[in-house]
Amino acid sequence: MSDSEKFDCLVVGAGPAGISAALALARAGIQVAVLERGEYPGAKNVMGGILFTTVLNKLLPEFWKQAPVERHVTQRRFSMLSRDGEVALDFRTGAYNEPPYNHTWTVLRSKFDRWFAEQAEAAGVMIVPGMMVSELLVENGKVVGVKTEPGGDELRSDVVISAEGVNSFLAEQVGLRRPHDPRHMAVAVKEVIALPASVIEDRFRISGDEGSAWEVFGQAVQGTFGSGFVYTNKDSISIGVGSTIHDMTRHRLNPNEVLEQFKRHPAIRPLVRGGETLEYAAHMIPEGGFTHLPRMVMDGLILTGDAAGLVNASHYHEGSNLAMASGLYAAETVVEAKRRGDFSAATLSQYANKLEHSFVLQDLRKFQRVSAYFNENPHTLRDYPDVMVRLLSDYFTVSEKPKAEIEKEVIRKFRSEIGVLNLVKDVFKIGRAMR
């Protein structure tokens, strides 16, 4: 690639947002190059392991027939852990065994991202691995390209789409966002643990290509604002924990130690028993939500995916579908800007309008108060799981006490440890935060 070469569009980052944008642009006849700092697409990309695929299926219909996906998810489990117990809601349905499989798959990013990038290359996208973008080139207030390392080459384009990920140094460089607030940034660590497919299917009560996704709260992250997860792959499981940097720091927790404790919990230990760790990774996640989104565009620049803070940090834990949608909307906006010959912020603001009228910002707006609630009410995740497990343990303990006496004791403990009024207040606050 020559430093004198000019492109219609440069995309920074070969994750779901960047490749979605590049693929759509190439199909529209736009000359586009993707600059990826990893040795190959997916080499440095990390997520828990759930890929939501409504947008992917529009870009590549029936992708699952070719893509290196692991399992389609038919079971969702939400658990609250005490120190030695669990209260869980478990949902599964055979309806998710039919195409399009509820648009929910487990994946290993190193495999999937490489395949996804190959589909973009086949459509005419130039993908350049091993190239880090060190800064944006700005002339007269307009982004006109990027400077890359190693070498310090300058590459020019009409517009740059930033899909650089959570750190989003480029967005900070040009003032589209402020430095990250540790209260709104999570750190997650995960392991991929090898287990035979037959063992996975037996332990998770699944069969064939069915998959299971567990979200775990409470003592999974030692009562902090965060959660653990366990996702099934074909012959491995992805297991990890994530919590806000603020909480990790405030409680002097080491993420690695939190993960090890999570793996030793009585509810989790049987799932990982006998497994071999294949991979270990760490990742930051933007969890500021709707109220902490950056400016999305400026002259010559669009932010997408994690770089734009597009993560639904509610119990849905969605990010991949928001990233792909933002990449697609960015591409549509660039196509229109190319037609007009105008890459100003005024024209590129169509991108923000597309986000506003899509599920992306509508969902983020709906859950915009969730983070604030749990930051302001840490007892909800810290205390409630322990109390719930103790009360249920008392209720189901077999003895010769009359059941009426047992029920009275449980109600008395509930009133003293939680209280009806306190519970009603918390339920009301949570409900309001999710409206």
C-alpha positions as CSV (number, residue, x, y, z in Angstrom):
1,M,0.0,0.0,0.0
2,S,1.5,3.3,-1.0
3,D,1.3,6.3,1.3
4,S,0.2,8.4,-1.6
5,E,-2.8,6.2,-2.4
6,K,-6.2,7.7,-1.5
7,F,-9.3,5.7,-0.7
8,D,-13.0,6.5,-0.6
9,C,-13.1,5.2,2.9
10,L,-10.7,3.8,5.5
11,V,-12.0,1.6,8.3
12,V,-10.0,1.3,11.5
13,G,-10.5,-2.2,13.0
14,A,-11.6,-5.5,11.6
15,G,-14.2,-6.5,14.3
16,P,-17.9,-6.9,13.6
17,A,-18.6,-3.2,13.2
18,G,-15.6,-2.6,10.8
19,I,-16.2,-5.6,8.6
20,S,-19.9,-5.0,8.4
21,A,-19.2,-1.5,7.2
22,A,-16.5,-2.5,4.8
23,L,-18.6,-5.3,3.3
24,A,-21.6,-3.1,2.7
25,L,-19.4,-0.4,1.2
26,A,-17.6,-2.7,-1.2
27,R,-21.0,-4.0,-2.4
28,A,-22.0,-0.4,-3.1
29,G,-18.9,0.1,-5.2
30,I,-17.0,2.2,-2.6
31,Q,-13.2,1.7,-2.6
32,V,-12.5,0.7,1.0
33,A,-9.5,-0.5,3.1
34,V,-9.6,-2.0,6.6
35,L,-6.6,-1.4,8.8
36,E,-6.3,-4.0,11.5
37,R,-3.6,-3.9,14.2
38,G,-3.7,-7.7,14.8
39,E,-1.8,-10.3,12.8
40,Y,-5.1,-11.3,11.3
41,P,-8.7,-10.2,11.9
42,G,-9.8,-11.7,15.2
43,A,-6.3,-12.0,16.6
44,K,-6.9,-9.3,19.2
45,N,-10.7,-9.3,19.3
46,V,-12.3,-10.4,22.5
47,M,-15.9,-10.8,23.8
48,G,-17.6,-13.2,26.1
49,G,-18.7,-15.4,23.2
50,I,-22.3,-14.7,22.2
51,L,-22.9,-13.4,18.7
52,F,-26.3,-11.9,18.0
53,T,-26.9,-12.1,14.3
54,T,-30.0,-10.2,13.0
55,V,-27.8,-7.8,11.0
56,L,-25.3,-10.5,10.0
57,N,-28.1,-12.6,8.4
58,K,-29.1,-9.6,6.3
59,L,-25.5,-9.1,5.1
60,L,-24.9,-12.9,4.6
61,P,-28.2,-14.8,4.5
62,E,-28.0,-18.2,6.1
63,F,-24.4,-17.5,7.1
64,W,-24.5,-20.4,9.6
65,K,-24.2,-22.9,6.7
66,Q,-20.6,-21.7,6.1
67,A,-19.5,-19.6,9.1
68,P,-17.4,-21.2,11.8
69,V,-20.0,-20.7,14.5
70,E,-20.0,-23.0,17.5
71,R,-23.6,-23.6,18.8
72,H,-27.0,-22.0,18.5
73,V,-28.3,-21.1,21.9
74,T,-31.5,-22.9,23.0
75,Q,-31.0,-22.4,26.8
76,R,-30.7,-19.1,28.7
77,R,-30.0,-19.3,32.4
78,F,-29.8,-16.4,34.9
79,S,-28.4,-17.1,38.3
80,M,-27.9,-15.3,41.6
81,L,-25.0,-16.8,43.6
82,S,-24.5,-16.7,47.3
83,R,-21.2,-17.9,48.7
84,D,-22.3,-21.5,48.5
85,G,-25.7,-21.5,46.8
86,E,-27.6,-20.5,43.7
87,V,-31.1,-19.2,42.8
88,A,-31.7,-19.5,39.1
89,L,-34.2,-18.8,36.3
90,D,-33.7,-21.4,33.5
91,F,-35.4,-21.1,30.1
92,R,-35.1,-23.3,27.1
93,T,-37.2,-24.0,24.0
94,G,-37.1,-26.2,21.0
95,A,-38.4,-23.3,18.9
96,Y,-34.8,-22.0,18.8
97,N,-33.7,-25.2,17.0
98,E,-35.2,-23.9,13.8
99,P,-33.7,-21.3,11.4
100,P,-32.7,-18.5,12.1
101,Y,-32.0,-20.1,15.5
102,N,-33.1,-17.0,17.4
103,H,-30.1,-15.1,15.9
104,T,-28.0,-16.3,18.9
105,W,-24.8,-18.2,18.5
106,T,-21.7,-18.9,20.5
107,V,-18.5,-18.2,18.6
108,L,-14.7,-18.1,19.0
109,R,-13.7,-14.7,17.7
110,S,-10.3,-15.8,16.3
111,K,-12.2,-18.1,14.0
112,F,-15.3,-16.2,13.2
113,D,-13.7,-12.8,12.6
114,R,-11.2,-14.2,10.2
115,W,-14.0,-15.9,8.2
116,F,-16.1,-12.7,8.3
117,A,-13.1,-10.7,7.0
118,E,-12.7,-13.2,4.2
119,Q,-16.2,-12.6,3.0
120,A,-15.5,-8.9,2.9
121,E,-12.3,-9.5,0.9
122,A,-14.2,-11.6,-1.6
123,A,-16.5,-8.6,-2.1
124,G,-13.5,-6.4,-2.9
125,V,-12.4,-5.0,0.5
126,M,-8.7,-4.5,1.0
127,I,-7.8,-5.7,4.5
128,V,-4.3,-4.8,5.9
129,P,-3.3,-6.7,9.1
130,G,-0.5,-5.7,11.3
131,M,-1.1,-2.0,10.9
132,M,-1.8,0.2,13.8
133,V,-3.4,3.6,13.3
134,S,-1.6,6.0,15.6
135,E,-3.5,9.2,14.9
136,L,-6.0,10.8,12.6
137,L,-5.0,13.3,10.0
138,V,-7.0,16.5,10.4
139,E,-6.8,19.5,8.1
140,N,-9.0,22.6,8.6
141,G,-11.1,20.7,11.1
142,K,-11.8,17.8,8.8
143,V,-10.5,14.2,9.1
144,V,-8.7,13.4,5.8
145,G,-7.0,10.2,6.7
146,V,-4.8,8.4,9.2
147,K,-1.2,8.0,10.2
148,T,0.0,4.4,10.7
149,E,2.7,2.5,12.5
150,P,5.1,1.1,11.9
151,G,6.6,3.5,9.5
152,G,4.6,6.6,10.1
153,D,2.9,6.4,6.7
154,E,0.0,8.7,6.0
155,L,-3.1,7.2,4.2
156,R,-5.8,9.5,2.9
157,S,-9.5,9.1,2.3
158,D,-12.7,11.0,2.0
159,V,-14.0,9.6,5.2
160,V,-12.7,7.4,8.1
161,I,-14.9,4.9,10.0
162,S,-13.6,4.2,13.4
163,A,-14.3,0.7,14.6
164,E,-11.1,0.6,16.7
165,G,-12.8,-0.8,19.8
166,V,-13.3,0.3,23.4
167,N,-10.2,2.3,23.9
168,S,-11.2,4.6,21.0
169,F,-8.0,6.7,21.2
170,L,-8.8,8.3,17.9
171,A,-12.2,9.6,19.1
172,E,-10.5,11.1,22.1
173,Q,-7.8,12.7,20.0
174,V,-10.3,14.7,18.1
175,G,-12.5,15.5,21.1
176,L,-15.5,13.4,20.2
177,R,-15.3,11.7,23.6
178,R,-13.8,12.4,27.0
179,P,-11.4,10.0,28.8
180,H,-13.1,7.0,30.1
181,D,-14.8,7.1,33.5
182,P,-14.0,4.0,35.6
183,R,-17.6,3.8,36.8
184,H,-18.8,3.3,33.3
185,M,-16.1,1.0,32.1
186,A,-15.9,-2.7,32.9
187,V,-13.0,-5.0,32.8
188,A,-13.7,-8.6,31.9
189,V,-11.5,-11.7,31.9
190,K,-12.3,-15.1,30.3
191,E,-10.9,-18.5,29.7
192,V,-11.7,-21.0,27.0
193,I,-11.6,-24.4,28.6
194,A,-11.5,-27.6,26.4
195,L,-14.0,-30.4,27.2
196,P,-15.3,-33.2,25.0
197,A,-18.5,-32.4,23.2
198,S,-20.3,-35.3,24.9
199,V,-19.3,-34.0,28.3
200,I,-20.6,-30.5,27.5
201,E,-23.9,-31.9,26.2
202,D,-24.3,-34.0,29.4
203,R,-23.4,-31.3,31.9
204,F,-25.6,-28.6,30.2
205,R,-28.4,-31.0,29.2
206,I,-28.2,-30.1,25.5
207,S,-27.8,-32.2,22.4
208,G,-26.4,-31.9,18.8
209,D,-25.5,-28.3,18.0
210,E,-27.7,-26.8,20.8
211,G,-25.9,-24.4,23.1
212,S,-26.4,-22.9,26.6
213,A,-25.7,-19.3,27.8
214,W,-25.5,-18.6,31.5
215,E,-25.4,-15.1,33.1
216,V,-24.4,-15.2,36.7
217,F,-24.7,-12.3,39.3
218,G,-24.0,-11.8,43.0
219,Q,-21.0,-13.7,44.3
220,A,-19.9,-14.5,40.7
221,V,-18.1,-11.2,41.0
222,Q,-18.1,-11.0,44.8
223,G,-21.2,-8.8,45.0
224,T,-19.8,-6.0,42.7
225,F,-21.7,-4.4,39.8
226,G,-21.0,-7.0,37.1
227,S,-21.5,-10.6,36.3
228,G,-20.1,-13.9,35.3
229,F,-20.9,-16.0,32.3
230,V,-20.6,-19.6,31.0
231,Y,-21.2,-20.2,27.3
232,T,-20.9,-23.6,25.5
233,N,-18.9,-24.1,22.3
234,K,-18.6,-27.3,20.3
235,D,-15.8,-28.8,22.3
236,S,-15.0,-26.1,24.8
237,I,-16.7,-23.6,27.2
238,S,-16.1,-19.9,27.5
239,I,-16.2,-18.8,31.1
240,G,-15.5,-15.4,32.5
241,V,-16.3,-12.5,34.8
242,G,-16.6,-8.8,34.4
243,S,-17.1,-5.8,36.7
244,T,-16.7,-2.1,36.6
245,I,-13.2,-0.8,37.0
246,H,-14.5,1.4,39.8
247,D,-15.8,-1.5,41.8
248,M,-12.8,-3.7,41.2
249,T,-10.5,-0.9,42.4
250,R,-12.7,0.2,45.3
251,H,-12.9,-3.4,46.7
252,R,-9.2,-4.1,45.8
253,L,-10.2,-7.1,43.7
254,N,-7.9,-8.8,41.1
255,P,-10.0,-9.9,38.1
256,N,-7.9,-13.1,37.7
257,E,-8.6,-14.1,41.4
258,V,-12.3,-13.3,40.9
259,L,-12.4,-15.6,38.0
260,E,-10.6,-18.4,39.9
261,Q,-13.1,-18.0,42.8
262,F,-16.0,-18.1,40.3
263,K,-14.7,-21.4,38.9
264,R,-14.5,-22.9,42.4
265,H,-18.1,-22.0,43.3
266,P,-20.2,-25.2,44.0
267,A,-22.6,-24.2,41.2
268,I,-19.8,-23.7,38.6
269,R,-17.1,-26.2,39.6
270,P,-18.8,-29.3,38.2
271,L,-19.1,-27.6,34.8
272,V,-15.4,-27.0,34.4
273,R,-14.1,-30.2,36.1
274,G,-11.4,-32.0,34.1
275,G,-11.1,-29.2,31.5
276,E,-7.9,-27.9,30.0
277,T,-7.5,-24.1,29.6
278,L,-6.8,-23.3,26.0
279,E,-7.0,-19.5,26.0
280,Y,-7.0,-16.6,28.4
281,A,-8.0,-13.1,27.5
282,A,-8.9,-9.8,29.0
283,H,-11.1,-7.0,27.6
284,M,-12.6,-3.7,28.6
285,I,-16.3,-3.0,27.9
286,P,-18.0,0.5,27.6
287,E,-21.0,0.4,29.9
288,G,-21.9,4.0,30.2
289,G,-25.0,3.5,28.1
290,F,-27.2,6.1,26.5
291,T,-26.4,9.0,28.8
292,H,-22.6,8.7,28.2
293,L,-22.5,8.3,24.4
294,P,-19.9,10.4,22.6
295,R,-20.5,12.6,19.6
296,M,-20.8,10.1,16.7
297,V,-19.5,12.2,13.8
298,M,-17.4,15.1,12.7
299,D,-16.3,16.2,9.3
300,G,-14.8,13.1,7.7
301,L,-15.2,10.7,10.7
302,I,-17.8,8.3,12.0
303,L,-17.7,6.2,15.2
304,T,-19.1,2.7,15.4
305,G,-19.4,-0.2,17.7
306,D,-17.5,-0.1,21.0
307,A,-15.7,3.0,19.9
308,A,-19.1,4.7,20.0
309,G,-20.0,3.1,23.3
310,L,-22.8,1.0,21.7
311,V,-23.2,-1.7,24.3
312,N,-26.4,-2.7,26.0
313,A,-25.2,-3.4,29.6
314,S,-28.6,-4.6,30.8
315,H,-29.3,-8.3,31.5
316,Y,-29.4,-8.7,27.6
317,H,-25.6,-8.1,27.4
318,E,-25.8,-7.2,23.7
319,G,-23.0,-5.7,21.8
320,S,-22.2,-7.6,18.6
321,N,-25.6,-6.9,17.0
322,L,-25.3,-3.2,17.9
323,A,-21.8,-3.1,16.4
324,M,-22.9,-4.7,13.2
325,A,-25.9,-2.5,12.9
326,S,-23.8,0.6,13.5
327,G,-21.3,-0.6,10.8
328,L,-24.1,-1.1,8.3
329,Y,-25.6,2.4,9.1
330,A,-22.2,4.0,8.7
331,A,-21.8,2.4,5.3
332,E,-25.2,3.6,4.1
333,T,-24.3,7.1,5.3
334,V,-20.9,7.0,3.5
335,V,-22.6,5.8,0.2
336,E,-25.0,8.8,0.4
337,A,-22.1,11.2,1.2
338,K,-20.2,9.9,-1.7
339,R,-23.2,10.5,-4.0
340,R,-23.4,14.1,-2.8
341,G,-19.6,14.6,-2.8
342,D,-20.0,15.9,0.8
343,F,-18.4,14.3,3.8
344,S,-19.2,17.1,6.3
345,A,-20.6,16.4,9.7
346,A,-23.9,17.8,8.5
347,T,-24.2,15.0,5.9
348,L,-22.7,12.3,8.1
349,S,-25.2,13.2,10.8
350,Q,-27.6,10.9,8.9
351,Y,-25.7,8.1,10.7
352,A,-26.9,9.4,14.1
353,N,-30.4,9.6,12.7
354,K,-30.3,6.0,11.5
355,L,-29.1,4.9,15.0
356,E,-31.8,7.0,16.6
357,H,-34.6,5.3,14.6
358,S,-33.2,1.8,15.1
359,F,-33.3,-0.7,17.9
360,V,-29.7,0.4,18.8
361,L,-30.4,3.7,20.5
362,Q,-34.0,2.9,21.3
363,D,-32.8,0.0,23.5
364,L,-29.9,2.0,25.0
365,R,-32.4,4.7,25.9
366,K,-34.8,2.2,27.5
367,F,-32.0,0.9,29.8
368,Q,-30.2,4.2,30.3
369,R,-30.8,4.2,34.1
370,V,-29.7,0.6,34.8
371,S,-26.1,1.4,35.4
372,A,-26.9,4.3,37.7
373,Y,-29.3,2.2,39.7
374,F,-26.8,-0.6,40.5
375,N,-24.0,1.9,41.1
376,E,-26.2,3.7,43.7
377,N,-27.7,0.6,45.2
378,P,-24.8,-1.9,45.5
379,H,-26.8,-3.9,48.2
380,T,-29.0,-5.3,45.5
381,L,-26.3,-7.5,44.0
382,R,-24.2,-7.8,47.2
383,D,-26.8,-8.8,49.8
384,Y,-30.0,-10.1,48.1
385,P,-28.4,-13.4,46.7
386,D,-27.2,-14.4,50.2
387,V,-30.5,-13.6,51.8
388,M,-32.5,-15.4,49.1
389,V,-30.4,-18.6,49.3
390,R,-30.7,-18.6,53.1
391,L,-34.4,-18.1,53.1
392,L,-35.0,-20.8,50.5
393,S,-32.7,-23.1,52.3
394,D,-34.7,-22.7,55.5
395,Y,-38.0,-23.1,53.6
396,F,-37.0,-26.4,52.0
397,T,-35.0,-27.9,54.9
398,V,-36.6,-31.2,55.9
399,S,-37.5,-31.5,59.6
400,E,-40.3,-32.4,61.9
401,K,-41.3,-28.8,62.4
402,P,-44.8,-28.0,61.2
403,K,-44.8,-26.3,57.9
404,A,-46.8,-23.4,59.3
405,E,-44.0,-22.8,61.8
406,I,-41.3,-23.0,59.1
407,E,-43.2,-20.4,57.0
408,K,-43.6,-18.1,59.9
409,E,-39.8,-18.3,60.6
410,V,-38.9,-17.6,57.0
411,I,-41.3,-14.6,56.9
412,R,-39.9,-13.3,60.1
413,K,-36.3,-13.5,58.8
414,F,-37.3,-11.9,55.6
415,R,-38.8,-9.0,57.4
416,S,-35.8,-8.5,59.6
417,E,-33.1,-8.9,56.9
418,I,-34.9,-7.2,53.9
419,G,-38.3,-5.9,54.9
420,V,-41.4,-5.7,52.7
421,L,-41.1,-1.9,52.2
422,N,-37.4,-2.1,51.2
423,L,-38.1,-4.9,48.7
424,V,-41.0,-3.0,47.2
425,K,-38.8,0.1,46.9
426,D,-36.0,-1.8,45.2
427,V,-38.4,-3.6,42.8
428,F,-40.0,-0.2,41.9
429,K,-36.6,1.4,41.3
430,I,-35.4,-1.5,39.2
431,G,-38.6,-1.5,37.2
432,R,-38.3,2.3,36.6
433,A,-34.6,1.9,35.5
434,M,-35.7,-0.6,32.9
435,R,-38.6,1.4,31.4
